[in-house]
Amino acid sequence: MSIFTGIRRWYLSTVLRKAKIPFELWQESLTELVVLKRLNTTQLTRLRKLSGLFLREKQFTPVSGLVLSEKMKVQIAAQACLLVLNRNLSDFDGWHEIIIYPDAFIVDYKQIDDAGVMHSSERTLAGEAWGRGPVILSWADADPAKYHSRDTGSNVVLHEFAHKLDMLNGVANGMPVLNQDMLREDWTQNFSCAYKRLIRELEYGHHISIDPYAAQSPAEFFAVVSEYFFMSPQHLQRHYPAVYRELRKYYRQDPQHQDLKH
């Protein structure tokens, strides 16, 4: 073993030791996180390490009077790191802040139309992710206590951090940076067909199987199906099997089974 390898191992072990989440806090934080119930002991151990490093690297900023506890921070970190459990934590590099409001927040949007006229509008949001900027969350919507059943496909934390993964290629467009063993053609075909199908179902007033917000754009479709992939995998696999297969390869996980691949 070279001296550089020894120094690197010492550095990593020191960082991990300092970033380690206390066991009692970790256990308390997990009790309400239904999305993690499928993970086995080995996976939870890895998730705890990743979450500790995530907490060390990111700044959590409560606003509008929110009192942010350590438990709340751990719960956000654990859900974010679930997305990269078998990927790389470096997928979340390039930005440093998570802003948390106590409730839904209002964002003022400005847009110039084809005639050069500026239009302003306000939107009330539960979460938002900026390209090289922060992730913004409403705790009223992110609080895991609101997810009483694992059958729900909704999870604003997973949604916004999926956007962050999508933005690794510079823009949120539903086409994240794929793993080397994945084919861009397969992803494009399967996601495009599923997205167009959802649009058609909405246009003709047919019953739809996922949150209609997914029809807003390919980026929102990716974020919404990522929520379902972890929160209600059986539902997503049943209604969008090709999308489920692509996400299984992308996240290197199969939430329908405990034996996730490492």
Secondary structure, DSSP 8 states (H G I E B T S, - for coil): --HHHHHHHHHHHHHHHHH---HHHHHHHHTT-GGGTT--HHHHHHHHHHHHHHHHH-EEEE-TT----HHHHHHHHHHHHHTTTTS-GGGGTT--EEEEESS-EEEEEEEE-TTS-EEEEEEEESEEE-SSS-EEEEHHHH-GGG---TT----HHHHHHHHHHHGGGSS-SS-----TTS-HHHHHHHHHHHHHHHHHHHHTT---SS-GGGGG-HHHHHHHHHHHHHH-HHHHHHH-HHHHHHHHHHHT--TTSS----
